[in-house]
Amino acid sequence: MIHKLSFKNFYSFMEGAEIDLVVNKNAPDTDAYFTDEFGNKLTKFMAFVGPNASGKTNLLKSLAFMKWFVVDSFSALTPDKDIAFKPFLFCADSDKRSSFFDIEFETNKKIYKYELELNTKKIINEKLSIKEEKRFKILFDRSWNKEKNEYDFNFKRFDVPANFAQITRSNASIISTARQINHKHSIEITNYLSAIQTNIFEGGKVPMERLADAIKYYQENPEIKAKAEEILSKFDLGLAKINIQKVETSDKRVIYVPTGSHKYIDGSKEYSLSFQYESRGTQNLLFLLRTILVVLQSGGVAVLDEMDNDLHPLMIPEIINLFSSETYNPNKAQLLFSTHSVQILNKLDKQQIILVEKNDKGISEAWNLADVKGVRADDNFYAKYMAGAYGAIPKV
């Protein structure tokens, strides 16, 4: 589970921003929260709210980037490739400024902290620590030595071969590198972070054309498909099930073609409707459910930008309820999502709302509603937000 992520100088965020899923003792005792092995109380979901172009996507992208960098940077990049992200660009010395990340996460009853300083060319500092007796103790660190023009390494507690430093690269994480040699700690960490599922990639949001990949996944995982059908049938009263047909195209490609089975008005039999004629909302929900149900099953994290896209606002609370449910979410999966359906604010606690806006210098800023002075737990968050009491509202 993710405890906390902070970062600086990343896309539209020049100054620091933080996503903190650990809540204080004042948070309500409901199924929206859980307590981990160490006594930390965490929220199962967090909503990101703000105007268009305020930075919501970039805030969520920070976690998607961390997953990619820690897990895949060694295999995804050749030694001469730049690291795939952008710092804040609208300042004179943007090419000289480092970007910083700090993520705390828990897996297999261990809490790790990974700290990173880098630019698009190379890592400057990198450190992994593990929490022992309420303190973080270093497992490895490396830092760029300007005088020597090389890295200084400390692998005393990381248990890697003596020559491991020779295979490290300046554009790949130590963890993604150690994974290549079946390093135990690194496999454990990458297995967990790989369970972060997202509809965001470096260039933006994954296009809806990826629905074909979701359909293939449903075909190969009938248990997930059955759960998706159950949920879809609640939202689309005529939809009974999804049929998937394997088709070979004229150029010998294999594709999976979905159809929806709908009941006749007299209930006597079912009618098959090609999924291209289903509503955009039903199509998008089928695409989202692939991510959501996989995460609920694995106990991972879903990071979804514009989760409400093409969906009725009343569907958003129902998706959130899946994460609150002990039945659907026995492994304490987490959901981080951005939305323009601000009515959802009254379905959340103040600890579960992050507001995002861009100031007059083009710099994104984010803050947790619980940190706003004077906000009461029983406030009408939606009404006060719409009145501009909290900020992060479109200026029209």
Disulfide bonds with the S-S distance in Angstrom:
none
